[in-house]
Amino acid sequence: MARDIIHNQVKNALIKDGWIITADPFQLEYQEFRLFVDLLAEQPFTAQKENQNIAVEIKSFVGQSFVYSLQQAIGQFTMYHKFLKKMMPEYQLFMAINEIIYYRYFEQNAVQLLMQELPLALIVVNIQREEIVKWINSPNTKP
């Protein structure tokens, strides 16, 4: 299984943000399907809330066409979201992307419509600094 070109930077950004990586990658099996989610992570509980668990699919969008890459990413994300919800409902799925890609493409009206309609949650990462700059939940994902 090939890793995305920004895999290590995203992983380091999560660790810097206090997340503990519990699987890299995580094999998700459902019925006849065997899928690989890039990362599982947990953030130990604080006094105010219990443990938080996330699954992270990393996407660089460096293909020839952003639209084609987005179609592929949304299809993959949707499958993972459905299977995780069924098998591991305590995990929330996020797509991790480069901050440059976010500002170049994900603020476009067409992508914003998809963000509102689909269960698509994002982690926006500054790849050079290996830092999370933004968490974006979709109205269609669990809080």
N, C-alpha and C positions, 0 to 999 in steps of 0.2 A: 504494500500500500504506500503510495507516494504521499509525502507531506506537502502541504501548501508552502510556498516560498516565504510566507510571513509567520509560519508556525512557531518558531522559537521566540520571536519577538512578542507574539501574543501570549504565549505561555509565560514568559518573563514578566510581562505587564500584569498578568493575573497574580503571579506570585508577589510582585511588588505591592499589589493592592490588598494583600492579606489572604489570598485564596490558597488553599492546599490542593495541589493536583493529585487526584486519586486514581486516574487512569489516563494513559497517553499511548495509544488510543483506547477507546472503549468499544468492545464488541457487543453490539446490540442484536440479539436474536429474537425474531418474532416469527412463529410458524415456520414457513419455508425460507424466510429471508435471514441473511446474516449481513449486517451493516456495520460500518465503523465510524463512530462519532469521534472527532479529533481529540477532545478532552472532556474529562469529568473533573469537577472541582467542588470543594465545599469550603465554606467560611464558618469557622467555629462560632458558636453562639455567643452573644453578648448578653448583658443583663436585660436588655429590652426585647430581644427576639431569639428564637431558636436557630439552629443551624440552617444555613441556606445552601442549597445544592443546585449546581448548574451543569448543563452539558453545553459544549461549545463546538460549533462547526466553523472552521476558519476558511475565509474566502478572500483571494487577492484580486480577482476580476482583472487579470492581465491578458485575457484572451483577445482575439481579434475584434470581437464585438461585445460591448458591455451588455446590450440587450440579450444576446444569446447566452452569455455567462450568467446573467440574472435569471433567465428562464431555467437554466440548469440548477442554479443555486436554490431557487424557490421550490423546484420539484424535489430536490434532495431534502431541503429543510422541512417541507411539508410531510414527507414520509417519516423522517426522524421524529418530528413533533408528534405525529399520530401514534407511532410505536412507543415512544417514551411515555406519553400520556397514559397509555394502556399498561405498560410494563413497570414504569418507575414514575408514578405521578408526583413524587416529591421533588423531581428535577424540573427546572425550567430550561428550555433550549434557547440559546442565543447564537446568532451569527456574528462572528468577529470580523471586522473589516478595518482596513487602513483609513486613517483620518482623511487623507487626500482623496481617496475614492468616495468617502462619505460626502465631502463638500462638493466634489465634482459632479456626482451623479445622484446621490440619495436625497438631495434636497429638491430635485426636479419634481414637478407636479405629478407626473405619471408614477414615479416611484413612491411618492407620498400617498397616492391613492392605494397602491398595493400595501403599504405599511399600515394603512387604516383598515383594510379589508382582510388581510391575511394575519395568521398568528406569527408575525415576524418581529422578533426582538433583536436588537443590535448591541454589540459592544464595539465602540469606536476607539481605535488604538493609534496613538502616535508611535509609528514604527521606529523612528530614529531614537526617541527617548525611552521606548518600551514602557509607555504609560497609557493607562486607560483615560481617555478624555471625556467619554460620554457613554452613559447607559440609556438605551431607548427601549421602553416596553411598548408592545403593541396593545391596543385595547382588547385584542383577542387572545392574549396569553394570560396565564395566571399571574397574579402580582408577585 
